[in-house]
């Protein structure tokens, strides 16, 4: 059975939030029956996304408000 888990990608300083944020990636690790396949990335998230969405100006793609700006 495949396993879904959130994995820490990196910690960066966000200019928009003016604080350190954690960027995470959701991966699916294949079952033991398919050991040669690498994990698949299915989603990305930011630890500060909810707070950034409350601010009236656009922030970044990880918050879903500005797809043209990718946080490093």
N, C-alpha and C positions, 0 to 999 in steps of 0.2 A: 504494500500500500504506500502511495506517495505521501510525503510529509510537507506541509506548508509551514514556513517560519519567516519571521522578520529578522533581517540581518543588518547590523550596523554597517553603513557604507563609509561615512566620515562625519566628523564634527567640524562645523565651520562657523565663522562669525557672520551673521546676517545683517547687512546694512539696513534693511527694511525694518526688522524687528529690534535692531540695536542690541543683540545678545547672541550668545552661542546657541546654535540649534543642531539637532542630530538629524542627519539624512539617513533614511533606512530603505532597504529594498526587500520586497517579499519574494521569496524564492520557493520553488517546488523541487524538492529532492526526490529523484525517482526511487521506486521501490528496489528491493534487493534483487528482484527478478531481472532488472535492467541495469546492471551495475556500470556499464560503460558509457551511459548517457550523462552529460553534465547537468547541473541544476538549471532550471529555467527561471528567468526573471519575469514576474507577472505584474508587479506594482511598485511604485515608489511613494514615499511619504516623508513629511517633515514634522518634527516634534512640535513646531509652533504654528502649524497650519490653521488651527481653529482661531487662535488669537489674531493672526494676519488677516483672516477673512472678515473679522469684525471691523478692521480699519477701512476707511472709505476709499483709499487709493489702491490701485492694483499692486500686487506683490510679485509672485513668480508662478511658474508652471506647477510646482509641487503643491501649491495651495489651490490651483485650479482657476486663478483669476487672471493670469497673464501668460498665455502659452508661448509668447515670444521671448520670455526671459527665463533662462535656466540657471538655477543656483549651481555654483561650482560643485 
